[in-house]
Amino acid sequence: MVTVHDVAAYILQQRAPMSAMKLQKLVYYSQAWSLVWDDAPLFPERIQAWANGPVVYELFDAHRGRYTVQHPWERGNPETLTDDQRETIDEVLRAYADFSARQLSVLSHSERPWIEARRGLAPLDRGAQVIDPTVMIDYYGSLADDDENAEPVQGSVVLED
């Protein structure tokens, strides 16, 4: 079974080095679009709505204390991914990888899955609420339904550093 570490290893193989925060956001968007495009999660670990955006705790625990993460990611094996999974991640990287970690954080904060999971919390409050995969499917699926040829990033938010 593919884990979040396998997905992280593949992302880092393709685009390292990057900040740990950016890796978290790319993993999140890979999971979101896999749920929509492939009708299946990439990995079983849950995504939490932290103050700085979506975070997979198991991945955070592995990079804790590091600002930058590098290839190879020793805890994961990109070879465990199927061709379809790689294709999904490649599309996510094409759409999101040129954004900074901060831009991806701002984007995720403007989207319903993170907003709903953070309901009742102040912007900087700590929290470990799980982002509901069904909300991710509904939200990102609606973006895809709006335009069959839509890019994953819809441009509804101005992404400034």
Z-matrix of the N, CA and C atoms (Angstrom, degrees):
N
C 1 1.449
C 2 1.538 1 109.46
N 3 1.304 2 115.81 1 135.23
C 4 1.461 3 122.40 2 177.96
C 5 1.526 4 109.26 3 -69.56
N 6 1.330 5 116.38 4 139.72
C 7 1.464 6 121.31 5 177.02
C 8 1.524 7 109.42 6 -116.16
N 9 1.317 8 115.47 7 170.56
C 10 1.464 9 120.55 8 176.08
C 11 1.527 10 110.66 9 -58.38
N 12 1.329 11 116.64 10 -31.31
C 13 1.473 12 119.58 11 179.98
C 14 1.526 13 111.88 12 -69.12
N 15 1.325 14 117.08 13 -32.84
C 16 1.463 15 120.59 14 176.39
C 17 1.533 16 110.14 15 -67.09
N 18 1.331 17 116.30 16 -41.39
C 19 1.465 18 120.94 17 177.82
C 20 1.532 19 109.63 18 -64.58
N 21 1.323 20 116.61 19 -44.95
C 22 1.470 21 120.63 20 178.24
C 23 1.527 22 110.51 21 -61.00
N 24 1.314 23 116.92 22 -41.84
C 25 1.467 24 120.62 23 179.45
C 26 1.526 25 110.61 24 -60.71
N 27 1.323 26 116.82 25 -40.92
C 28 1.469 27 120.15 26 179.32
C 29 1.528 28 110.76 27 -67.46
N 30 1.320 29 117.02 28 -44.89
C 31 1.466 30 120.40 29 179.00
C 32 1.520 31 110.34 30 -59.96
N 33 1.313 32 117.05 31 -44.34
C 34 1.470 33 120.19 32 -179.79
C 35 1.528 34 110.96 33 -69.05
N 36 1.306 35 117.88 34 -34.34
C 37 1.462 36 121.10 35 175.90
C 38 1.533 37 110.06 36 -60.26
N 39 1.329 38 116.24 37 -36.63
C 40 1.453 39 121.06 38 -177.20
C 41 1.530 40 113.41 39 -83.83
N 42 1.355 41 118.14 40 -34.02
C 43 1.465 42 120.60 41 -167.51
C 44 1.523 43 116.66 42 -136.51
N 45 1.316 44 119.47 43 10.06
C 46 1.472 45 120.43 44 -176.88
C 47 1.519 46 110.73 45 -67.79
N 48 1.307 47 118.16 46 158.12
C 49 1.467 48 127.23 47 -5.07
C 50 1.529 49 110.99 48 -81.53
N 51 1.336 50 114.38 49 163.70
C 52 1.461 51 120.39 50 175.55
C 53 1.524 52 108.31 51 -157.26
N 54 1.308 53 114.80 52 167.58
C 55 1.458 54 118.27 53 177.46
C 56 1.528 55 109.46 54 -71.74
N 57 1.312 56 115.31 55 153.89
C 58 1.460 57 120.61 56 177.20
C 59 1.525 58 110.12 57 -61.06
N 60 1.324 59 117.08 58 -37.03
C 61 1.461 60 121.19 59 179.31
C 62 1.532 61 110.78 60 -63.29
N 63 1.306 62 116.65 61 -42.82
C 64 1.460 63 119.92 62 179.17
C 65 1.525 64 110.53 63 -65.29
N 66 1.316 65 117.40 64 -41.07
C 67 1.462 66 120.58 65 177.65
C 68 1.522 67 110.03 66 -58.70
N 69 1.323 68 117.39 67 -43.48
C 70 1.463 69 120.44 68 178.93
C 71 1.528 70 111.31 69 -58.61
N 72 1.319 71 116.67 70 -43.33
C 73 1.465 72 119.71 71 -178.05
C 74 1.529 73 111.00 72 -69.22
N 75 1.316 74 117.89 73 -39.03
C 76 1.465 75 120.29 74 178.70
C 77 1.528 76 111.17 75 -66.95
N 78 1.324 77 117.14 76 -36.38
C 79 1.461 78 120.93 77 174.95
C 80 1.529 79 109.52 78 -63.65
N 81 1.333 80 116.27 79 -43.57
C 82 1.470 81 121.01 80 178.89
C 83 1.531 82 110.93 81 -59.38
N 84 1.329 83 116.65 82 -51.42
C 85 1.468 84 118.97 83 -178.59
C 86 1.524 85 111.63 84 -65.97
N 87 1.318 86 118.00 85 -31.52
C 88 1.471 87 120.26 86 175.00
C 89 1.519 88 110.36 87 -63.48
N 90 1.321 89 116.28 88 -42.83
C 91 1.465 90 119.64 89 177.79
C 92 1.528 91 110.84 90 -65.03
N 93 1.333 92 116.47 91 -45.24
C 94 1.468 93 120.58 92 -178.02
C 95 1.524 94 111.37 93 -58.49
N 96 1.324 95 116.45 94 -49.76
C 97 1.463 96 119.16 95 -176.11
C 98 1.526 97 111.90 96 -74.37
N 99 1.329 98 118.58 97 -26.68
C 100 1.458 99 120.55 98 172.93
C 101 1.529 100 110.27 99 -64.76
N 102 1.326 101 115.84 100 -40.86
C 103 1.467 102 119.54 101 177.83
C 104 1.529 103 110.99 102 -59.93
N 105 1.328 104 116.86 103 -36.45
C 106 1.469 105 121.26 104 -177.73
C 107 1.529 106 111.20 105 -82.82
N 108 1.316 107 117.11 106 -53.67
C 109 1.460 108 120.81 107 -173.03
C 110 1.521 109 113.32 108 -76.00
N 111 1.346 110 116.28 109 -37.59
C 112 1.460 111 120.19 110 -173.47
C 113 1.527 112 113.07 111 -105.60
N 114 1.331 113 116.62 112 -2.29
C 115 1.467 114 121.80 113 -177.93
C 116 1.523 115 112.69 114 55.46
N 117 1.335 116 116.09 115 31.66
C 118 1.466 117 120.23 116 -179.60
C 119 1.530 118 109.17 117 -158.27
N 120 1.309 119 116.31 118 147.78
C 121 1.471 120 118.39 119 174.50
C 122 1.526 121 110.31 120 -73.01
N 123 1.328 122 115.51 121 151.60
C 124 1.464 123 119.91 122 173.09
C 125 1.518 124 110.83 123 -75.05
N 126 1.322 125 116.03 124 -37.91
C 127 1.462 126 121.77 125 -174.47
C 128 1.528 127 109.37 126 -143.59
N 129 1.346 128 116.76 127 157.61
C 130 1.472 129 119.61 128 -175.54
C 131 1.533 130 114.52 129 -86.00
N 132 1.315 131 118.39 130 -17.18
C 133 1.460 132 120.25 131 -176.48
C 134 1.526 133 110.63 132 -64.09
N 135 1.330 134 115.62 133 145.16
C 136 1.459 135 120.55 134 -177.74
C 137 1.517 136 111.08 135 -84.84
N 138 1.313 137 115.11 136 151.61
C 139 1.463 138 122.33 137 179.48
C 140 1.519 139 107.87 138 -104.71
N 141 1.322 140 115.55 139 129.17
C 142 1.458 141 121.71 140 -178.95
C 143 1.528 142 110.08 141 -104.20
N 144 1.326 143 115.49 142 150.86
C 145 1.472 144 122.11 143 179.62
C 146 1.525 145 109.26 144 -95.42
N 147 1.315 146 116.25 145 87.51
C 148 1.458 147 121.50 146 177.93
C 149 1.528 148 109.08 147 -84.33
N 150 1.319 149 116.13 148 169.37
C 151 1.464 150 121.03 149 -178.00
C 152 1.526 151 112.03 150 -58.34
N 153 1.333 152 118.38 151 -35.83
C 154 1.468 153 121.31 152 -179.65
C 155 1.516 154 113.22 153 -90.57
N 156 1.315 155 117.07 154 8.97
C 157 1.459 156 120.21 155 177.23
C 158 1.515 157 112.09 156 120.64
N 159 1.331 158 116.56 157 -170.98
C 160 1.460 159 121.80 158 -177.98
C 161 1.532 160 112.18 159 -65.86
N 162 1.338 161 115.42 160 136.79
C 163 1.463 162 121.74 161 -178.97
C 164 1.529 163 109.31 162 -141.62
N 165 1.317 164 115.41 163 135.89
C 166 1.459 165 121.09 164 170.04
C 167 1.522 166 105.67 165 -96.88
N 168 1.342 167 116.27 166 114.76
C 169 1.459 168 120.01 167 -172.99
C 170 1.530 169 112.40 168 -57.77
N 171 1.314 170 117.73 169 -42.24
C 172 1.468 171 120.37 170 -177.95
C 173 1.524 172 111.43 171 -60.14
N 174 1.305 173 117.45 172 -35.50
C 175 1.460 174 121.22 173 176.37
C 176 1.522 175 109.92 174 -73.20
N 177 1.329 176 116.84 175 -44.29
C 178 1.463 177 121.15 176 177.26
C 179 1.531 178 110.60 177 -55.74
N 180 1.323 179 116.26 178 -46.02
C 181 1.454 180 120.60 179 -178.17
C 182 1.529 181 111.22 180 -59.04
N 183 1.322 182 116.82 181 -32.15
C 184 1.472 183 121.28 182 -179.42
C 185 1.526 184 112.36 183 -77.60
N 186 1.333 185 117.78 184 -30.45
C 187 1.472 186 119.15 185 -179.47
C 188 1.526 187 112.66 186 -107.23
N 189 1.307 188 117.09 187 7.29
C 190 1.467 189 122.36 188 -179.25
C 191 1.530 190 110.67 189 -48.06
N 192 1.342 191 114.89 190 131.65
C 193 1.456 192 120.05 191 178.30
C 194 1.519 193 114.86 192 86.74
N 195 1.318 194 117.50 193 -6.44
C 196 1.465 195 121.02 194 179.13
C 197 1.524 196 109.34 195 -106.93
N 198 1.310 197 116.59 196 134.59
C 199 1.460 198 120.05 197 174.19
C 200 1.519 199 109.72 198 -83.59
N 201 1.328 200 116.32 199 -43.96
C 202 1.465 201 121.85 200 -177.38
C 203 1.526 202 109.99 201 -109.59
N 204 1.322 203 115.43 202 139.27
C 205 1.462 204 121.00 203 175.82
C 206 1.528 205 108.27 204 -117.42
N 207 1.317 206 114.78 205 148.98
C 208 1.458 207 122.26 206 -171.90
C 209 1.524 208 111.02 207 -124.45
N 210 1.316 209 114.40 208 165.53
C 211 1.462 210 122.72 209 168.03
C 212 1.521 211 106.23 210 -93.55
N 213 1.303 212 121.30 211 139.67
C 214 1.454 213 126.24 212 2.26
C 215 1.532 214 111.77 213 -84.36
N 216 1.319 215 114.67 214 151.06
C 217 1.465 216 121.68 215 174.34
C 218 1.527 217 105.88 216 -93.21
N 219 1.314 218 115.39 217 101.24
C 220 1.467 219 121.89 218 -170.32
C 221 1.527 220 114.09 219 -62.50
N 222 1.324 221 117.53 220 -23.68
C 223 1.469 222 119.70 221 -176.29
C 224 1.529 223 112.59 222 -82.01
N 225 1.332 224 116.83 223 -10.23
C 226 1.457 225 119.17 224 -177.25
C 227 1.515 226 112.04 225 -127.91
N 228 1.319 227 114.81 226 165.02
C 229 1.458 228 121.74 227 179.07
C 230 1.529 229 108.80 228 -130.78
N 231 1.335 230 117.71 229 107.84
C 232 1.464 231 119.66 230 -179.07
C 233 1.525 232 113.24 231 -64.27
N 234 1.312 233 117.49 232 -18.43
C 235 1.466 234 121.01 233 -179.65
C 236 1.527 235 112.66 234 -70.14
N 237 1.328 236 117.86 235 -14.57
C 238 1.471 237 120.13 236 179.21
C 239 1.530 238 111.81 237 -75.79
N 240 1.332 239 117.51 238 -15.77
C 241 1.466 240 121.17 239 -179.04
C 242 1.524 241 111.24 240 -74.76
N 243 1.310 242 115.57 241 142.42
C 244 1.463 243 120.42 242 174.77
C 245 1.531 244 109.21 243 -77.35
N 246 1.314 245 116.40 244 168.53
C 247 1.463 246 120.41 245 176.55
C 248 1.526 247 110.83 246 -60.96
N 249 1.328 248 117.80 247 -40.38
C 250 1.463 249 121.18 248 178.85
C 251 1.527 250 111.20 249 -64.00
N 252 1.317 251 116.74 250 -41.02
C 253 1.465 252 119.99 251 178.36
C 254 1.528 253 110.97 252 -64.75
N 255 1.322 254 116.46 253 -42.18
C 256 1.469 255 119.86 254 177.17
C 257 1.531 256 110.80 255 -62.28
N 258 1.320 257 116.02 256 -41.63
C 259 1.459 258 120.49 257 179.57
C 260 1.533 259 110.81 258 -61.08
N 261 1.309 260 117.22 259 -42.61
C 262 1.467 261 121.03 260 177.69
C 263 1.520 262 110.61 261 -61.89
N 264 1.313 263 116.81 262 -48.39
C 265 1.468 264 120.42 263 -179.93
C 266 1.523 265 110.10 264 -63.37
N 267 1.321 266 117.82 265 -40.33
C 268 1.465 267 120.61 266 178.32
C 269 1.521 268 111.45 267 -59.81
N 270 1.326 269 117.61 268 -40.68
C 271 1.468 270 121.03 269 177.74
C 272 1.530 271 110.90 270 -66.01
N 273 1.316 272 116.65 271 -40.44
C 274 1.469 273 120.71 272 176.83
C 275 1.527 274 109.83 273 -62.74
N 276 1.320 275 117.06 274 -43.90
C 277 1.468 276 120.11 275 178.88
C 278 1.525 277 110.91 276 -63.66
N 279 1.317 278 116.13 277 -40.15
C 280 1.464 279 119.13 278 178.39
C 281 1.532 280 110.73 279 -60.05
N 282 1.325 281 116.55 280 -39.20
C 283 1.458 282 121.13 281 -176.17
C 284 1.526 283 113.94 282 -83.62
N 285 1.325 284 118.06 283 -33.82
C 286 1.466 285 120.77 284 -169.40
C 287 1.531 286 115.41 285 -115.47
N 288 1.314 287 119.42 286 -21.71
C 289 1.467 288 121.06 287 -168.30
C 290 1.524 289 114.51 288 -66.12
N 291 1.324 290 118.13 289 -22.19
C 292 1.464 291 118.87 290 179.88
C 293 1.525 292 112.96 291 -81.04
N 294 1.337 293 116.89 292 -9.36
C 295 1.456 294 120.05 293 176.24
C 296 1.525 295 110.08 294 -79.90
N 297 1.314 296 116.15 295 150.58
C 298 1.463 297 120.48 296 175.82
C 299 1.525 298 109.78 297 -74.84
N 300 1.313 299 115.80 298 166.62
C 301 1.467 300 120.48 299 176.17
C 302 1.517 301 110.32 300 -58.63
N 303 1.302 302 117.13 301 -41.53
C 304 1.470 303 121.44 302 -179.76
C 305 1.529 304 110.80 303 -64.21
N 306 1.323 305 116.88 304 -43.46
C 307 1.461 306 120.33 305 178.45
C 308 1.528 307 110.94 306 -61.78
N 309 1.315 308 117.07 307 -41.75
C 310 1.466 309 120.75 308 178.85
C 311 1.530 310 110.90 309 -66.84
N 312 1.324 311 116.20 310 -35.00
C 313 1.461 312 119.81 311 176.59
C 314 1.525 313 110.45 312 -65.21
N 315 1.332 314 117.08 313 -45.73
C 316 1.467 315 121.32 314 178.03
C 317 1.525 316 110.00 315 -60.14
N 318 1.319 317 116.90 316 -43.67
C 319 1.461 318 120.63 317 179.23
C 320 1.530 319 110.90 318 -60.98
N 321 1.308 320 117.06 319 -49.82
C 322 1.468 321 119.58 320 -177.83
C 323 1.525 322 111.40 321 -63.01
N 324 1.337 323 117.16 322 -32.89
C 325 1.471 324 120.97 323 178.51
C 326 1.524 325 112.21 324 -68.77
N 327 1.308 326 118.19 325 -19.22
C 328 1.463 327 121.35 326 -178.89
C 329 1.528 328 112.31 327 -91.58
N 330 1.328 329 116.81 328 -3.25
C 331 1.457 330 121.47 329 -172.42
C 332 1.537 331 111.61 330 -104.28
N 333 1.311 332 115.29 331 145.16
C 334 1.466 333 122.40 332 -173.20
C 335 1.532 334 115.35 333 -55.32
N 336 1.336 335 121.75 334 -40.53
C 337 1.472 336 118.33 335 -178.08
C 338 1.539 337 113.03 336 -57.83
N 339 1.314 338 117.29 337 -44.81
C 340 1.466 339 120.85 338 179.52
C 341 1.521 340 110.34 339 -71.00
N 342 1.323 341 116.93 340 -43.17
C 343 1.470 342 121.05 341 -179.23
C 344 1.529 343 110.65 342 -59.36
N 345 1.324 344 117.53 343 -46.77
C 346 1.466 345 120.55 344 -179.18
C 347 1.522 346 111.88 345 -64.83
N 348 1.309 347 117.27 346 -39.86
C 349 1.465 348 120.20 347 179.77
C 350 1.527 349 111.44 348 -67.35
N 351 1.324 350 117.45 349 -28.72
C 352 1.470 351 122.28 350 -178.34
C 353 1.527 352 112.70 351 -91.54
N 354 1.318 353 117.76 352 0.52
C 355 1.464 354 121.31 353 -177.62
C 356 1.527 355 110.36 354 -50.71
N 357 1.338 356 115.21 355 130.47
C 358 1.460 357 121.43 356 178.92
C 359 1.514 358 114.16 357 91.58
N 360 1.329 359 117.53 358 -7.32
C 361 1.463 360 121.15 359 178.86
C 362 1.521 361 110.18 360 -104.93
N 363 1.320 362 116.04 361 143.96
C 364 1.464 363 121.07 362 172.63
C 365 1.531 364 107.85 363 -70.76
N 366 1.342 365 117.45 364 158.38
C 367 1.465 366 119.95 365 -175.22
C 368 1.531 367 115.63 366 -51.95
N 369 1.319 368 118.64 367 -36.75
C 370 1.464 369 120.00 368 -176.89
C 371 1.526 370 113.46 369 -102.32
N 372 1.328 371 117.35 370 4.34
C 373 1.467 372 120.32 371 178.25
C 374 1.520 373 110.27 372 -63.75
N 375 1.333 374 114.59 373 141.10
C 376 1.456 375 118.76 374 172.14
C 377 1.516 376 108.73 375 -72.21
N 378 1.299 377 115.47 376 147.59
C 379 1.457 378 119.75 377 178.31
C 380 1.508 379 109.98 378 -167.07
N 381 1.306 380 115.17 379 152.32
C 382 1.457 381 120.27 380 179.65
C 383 1.529 382 110.41 381 -127.79
N 384 1.315 383 116.16 382 28.92
C 385 1.452 384 119.93 383 179.30
C 386 1.525 385 109.39 384 -63.05
N 387 1.311 386 114.87 385 137.51
C 388 1.463 387 120.53 386 -179.44
C 389 1.524 388 109.37 387 -80.13
N 390 1.316 389 115.52 388 135.28
C 391 1.459 390 120.95 389 173.58
C 392 1.521 391 106.88 390 -78.05
N 393 1.312 392 115.46 391 121.09
C 394 1.458 393 122.26 392 -174.84
C 395 1.536 394 110.45 393 -70.14
N 396 1.336 395 117.55 394 120.30
C 397 1.471 396 119.81 395 178.85
C 398 1.529 397 113.37 396 -57.82
N 399 1.322 398 117.99 397 -31.62
C 400 1.467 399 118.59 398 178.94
C 401 1.521 400 111.01 399 -68.02
N 402 1.329 401 117.57 400 -32.62
C 403 1.466 402 120.54 401 175.52
C 404 1.527 403 109.58 402 -69.70
N 405 1.328 404 116.55 403 -37.92
C 406 1.468 405 120.09 404 176.40
C 407 1.523 406 110.35 405 -61.47
N 408 1.319 407 116.97 406 -45.74
C 409 1.466 408 120.86 407 179.74
C 410 1.520 409 110.56 408 -61.03
N 411 1.321 410 116.13 409 -46.14
C 412 1.458 411 120.80 410 -179.21
C 413 1.525 412 111.40 411 -62.84
N 414 1.335 413 116.88 412 -47.72
C 415 1.466 414 120.51 413 -176.58
C 416 1.535 415 111.91 414 -68.41
N 417 1.330 416 116.90 415 -55.64
C 418 1.471 417 119.05 416 -176.94
C 419 1.524 418 111.35 417 -69.74
N 420 1.323 419 116.28 418 -31.40
C 421 1.459 420 119.87 419 174.85
C 422 1.518 421 111.41 420 -63.47
N 423 1.344 422 117.11 421 -37.55
C 424 1.465 423 119.71 422 178.06
C 425 1.525 424 111.08 423 -66.69
N 426 1.336 425 117.12 424 -32.28
C 427 1.468 426 119.68 425 176.10
C 428 1.513 427 110.30 426 -66.45
N 429 1.315 428 116.15 427 -41.58
C 430 1.465 429 120.42 428 179.03
C 431 1.526 430 110.82 429 -68.41
N 432 1.351 431 116.86 430 -35.76
C 433 1.462 432 120.89 431 179.94
C 434 1.524 433 112.60 432 -69.67
N 435 1.348 434 116.81 433 -27.62
C 436 1.456 435 120.75 434 -179.23
C 437 1.522 436 111.68 435 -61.85
N 438 1.326 437 115.18 436 -32.59
C 439 1.459 438 120.31 437 -179.32
C 440 1.514 439 107.22 438 -155.06
N 441 1.310 440 116.68 439 114.08
C 442 1.465 441 119.99 440 -176.33
C 443 1.514 442 112.47 441 -55.18
N 444 1.313 443 117.55 442 -29.42
C 445 1.456 444 121.33 443 -179.32
C 446 1.516 445 112.14 444 -100.44
N 447 1.324 446 117.02 445 17.54
C 448 1.463 447 121.11 446 -176.03
C 449 1.522 448 111.15 447 -65.06
N 450 1.305 449 113.90 448 142.96
C 451 1.449 450 121.01 449 171.33
C 452 1.523 451 107.48 450 -76.37
N 453 1.333 452 118.53 451 154.86
C 454 1.449 453 119.74 452 178.33
C 455 1.526 454 113.56 453 -57.62
N 456 1.334 455 118.49 454 -40.27
C 457 1.451 456 121.54 455 178.97
C 458 1.520 457 107.57 456 -85.46
N 459 1.312 458 116.94 457 118.97
C 460 1.452 459 121.35 458 -172.84
C 461 1.525 460 114.25 459 -87.97
N 462 1.323 461 118.52 460 -11.17
C 463 1.458 462 120.16 461 176.21
C 464 1.514 463 113.75 462 74.94
N 465 1.326 464 118.37 463 16.99
C 466 1.462 465 119.84 464 179.53
C 467 1.515 466 111.59 465 -79.78
N 468 1.311 467 117.33 466 -7.70
C 469 1.456 468 122.15 467 -179.10
C 470 1.514 469 107.45 468 -125.01
N 471 1.321 470 116.62 469 136.65
C 472 1.457 471 120.36 470 173.56
C 473 1.513 472 107.25 471 -80.95
N 474 1.314 473 116.64 472 119.96
C 475 1.444 474 121.11 473 -177.21
C 476 1.515 475 110.02 474 -96.53
N 477 1.321 476 114.86 475 103.32
C 478 1.463 477 120.40 476 179.00
C 479 1.506 478 109.28 477 -113.93
N 480 1.331 479 116.03 478 146.52
C 481 1.471 480 120.08 479 175.26
C 482 1.493 481 110.03 480 -70.54
